[in-house]
Amino acid sequence: MSTKLNIIDFYRAQLDSLGFGDKDAFLFHKEDGELTDPVKFKYAGEERQMVLPTYQMIKAGLRDELGNDCHAYHPLCESVMTGESGTIRFLKQAIKNQLYVKGMSFITYLIKALAEGKSSRSATFKKFVAEMTKGIKDPKIDDKLLRSWMNVATYIKDKMDKKQRIMLSIQPDQKIDGAKYLRAANYKHAFSEEQDDGTATYFGVRLERKQDKVIIHNLLTTVFGWYPEEMGSNDQRAYYGSLIRGWAEFVLKFNQHAKGLKDIVPDYELLNDTWLPELDNMREYDGKIQTLPYNTGSRDANVETTQKDFRVGGQRSYEEPVAQTATEIRKTENGLIDPLSLLSPKTAPSSGNVFVNGTRQVDLSQYAPIEQKLIREGRTQAQPSKISSIPLSQALGGGHTPRAGSAADFFGGNSGNVFTNTTSNSNPFTSTASSNPFATASNNNPFTGGGNNNPFGGGGSNDNSLFSGML
């Protein structure tokens, strides 16, 4: 089954349910349908603007107009083996915030509407209200209950420990009802700690009547109980799966009851649920996902992931290359442009340079092991040698005079050694050599910041197509 939403629209819809909107890919808080303050999140010691990973934003290098790094919301590219990413931490906080905002507003609007004598036509809503007042003789939802609730709400907002009122964490390898999950989101709220002790106080707050405590406690524990206590995930993105599936369950239950409230409070907003069907089809996004900074955790449990661990435009995170060969450097990786392909014939490495000249296939079995290595690494041209005809004494260097262009020439002290520390123009690694493509000042250097052929530099003329076809 194909998805109805592309990745960006999928993200946009779920972020809308969490109280965010976007303009030109930059995320903003939403209040009454209007965009307000920019959404910023602190991770790895720095606060960054949250953005959608649109093509334009990726093309801009995930930076704002001032050149500041941005944090893309791209949880689908998580790696379960590397721990919680910055995006997963952002999502946890966003869920907790929206749970609090929507839960408290639902109770407030419900009590106020019923206290004004309004009645909903929704059977679900009527049943819900009856359950909240069950066991109470002559229950009253009136102005006194509203005053009691507002006192409790003020305490929760101003005096209750924000870290304790709603708690959400992710645990590895957890069993739920006998089934084992890679990751499981565990949820708890502070309202379950209060007891119905027959008094007219709630968390120490004095109420108008004893029955008010029963109704308020029922409302708080029920509404904030719509988010499941445990939600396991064996998804390919298990951190994301455990969080977003729990949030999806809350959205479903919230809207089911909020529709009845909206019947008597027309302006009351439901939560965006257009993204819910895609949760069962997340495999459809495979192959369209690109790894971005702050979206996979650090392999070191004691170190937070930073942007240097990633390369915008690739599909996988990478570490600093170790002893990377010239051939490996030349390979096109993850759809990126081969930097050397941007060089013109005039500036491309010439015969005798560190790269193999030409594209013909070479039978490496016809070469000595050391020559095979040099050919693979582009350090020499293919020059056949008869392995079987080399005497053992010559192979071990016993008085054998190396022929021109042999492996020994490259490591000997003669003038043909391209690795010797001289200023010869034939040495591609000497800093003063005019043909050195890696020299800082060389216009032919594909990696220098000011090089016209630099596909990575801000001033390079070839960087526009580097990130094409991302999402």
Buried (B, 14 or more C-beta within 10 A) or exposed (E): EEBEBBBBBBBBBBBBBBBBBBEEBBBBBBEEEEBEEBBEBEBBEEEBBBBBBBBEBBBBBBBBEEEEBBBBBBBBBBBBEBBBBBBBBBBBEBBBBBBBEBBBBBBBBBBBBBBEEEEBEBEEBEEBBEEBBEEBEEBBBBEBBBBBBEBBBEBBEEEBEEEEBBEBEBEEEBEBEEEEBBBBBBBBBBBEEBEEEEEBEBBEBEBBBBBBBBBBBBBBEBBBBBBBEBBBBBBBBBBBBBBBBBBBBBBEBBBBBBBBBBBBBEEBBBBBBBBBEBBEBBEBBEEBBBBBBBBBBBBEEEEBBBBEBBBBBBBEBEEEEEEEBBBEBBEEBEBBBBBBEBBEEEBBBEEBBBBBBEEEEBEBEBBBEBBBBBBBBBBBBBBEBEEEEEEEEEEEEEEBEBEEEBBBBBBBEEEBBBBBEBEBEBBBEBEEBEBBBBBEEBEBBBBBEEBBBBBBBEEBEBBEEBBEEBB
